[in-house]
């Protein structure tokens, strides 16, 4: 039994819930055959903690079938790269990838989706941040259970509040009285967004999720022109009236050359908390059809449930995985598909080159 034959065998092992293998991902970093067994080190460009047990089982079965029962020691490491953004925009220190979550229309559950995607990515092993860019109606502090906190300042920078799961959170909701209306004109809103992003001390964030307000106005334009966005997700509900606005959001991102990573169809099914009956009260497959038309992935079809609403309102979004594992699993699947799409994007190597100054 030599390392070459072991590597050749492992290269064909499929990564669960994907069309990829250890070989196509070049995930096998090292293979060592020692007296106490086989030692493997695997490195993935996306978070895989949720797949670790199944993946180890598949590897063990393959090794046993080929070489007989052998003690197996597997070390899994996650190394998420920084991917390309709009041309001419400088990336942000401490942030690798920025994902904009947009809807085009209010009331489709975009903030709920943003919070739960962040939680799922964190549980999967990524370092995650959330920037609440809905200046007029910030809700992430409440949903993530940190509404009573305030960001500290250090060396002229704001230190994001850390929610359970080590999720770094910044929001104007930390800085203003949430009971008072924020009466700001467009330029002030855009400036506030840039300050929250650029003047925060982000700590090695793999994925920064920006929860955008509805529409295609000043904040969205600032995002496209001045903020390094890796890509965007569009959240919609299935009915036609929501899809009309979702298409506007898609069109906006296309005009500014920000890739669409996928569509999330929210409130696809209403599940009765009393009898468990499921009903498509907003229609069928609107988001699915939109994704097909765009040639983008359908990241998920998420339910409308009382338990989910209560978790968001009470600030217990992080505990949803324990209390409602089936719902949490749907968000996990959506986050996994998102991570796969991002990993397929071109990498950004700009920080590897020195800054050239012509005098």
Secondary structure, 3 states (H helix, E strand, C coil): CCHHHHHHHHHCCECCCCCCECCCCCCEEEEEEECCEEEEEEEECCCCHHHHHHHHHHHHHHHHHHHCCCCEEEEEEECCCCECCCCCCCCCCCEEEEEEEECCCCCCCHHHHHHHHHHHHHHCCCCEEEEECCCCCCCHHHHCCCCCCCCEEECCEEECEEECCCEEEEEHHHCCCCCCCCCCCHHHHHHHHHHHHHCECCCCEEEEEEECCCCCCHHHHHHHHHCCCCEEEEEEECCHHHHHHHHHHHHHHHHCCCCEEEEEEEEEEEECCCCCCEECCCCCCHHHHHHHHHCCCEEEEEEECHHHHHHHHHCCHHHHHHHCHHHHHHHHHHHHHHHHHHHCCCECCHHHCCCCCCC
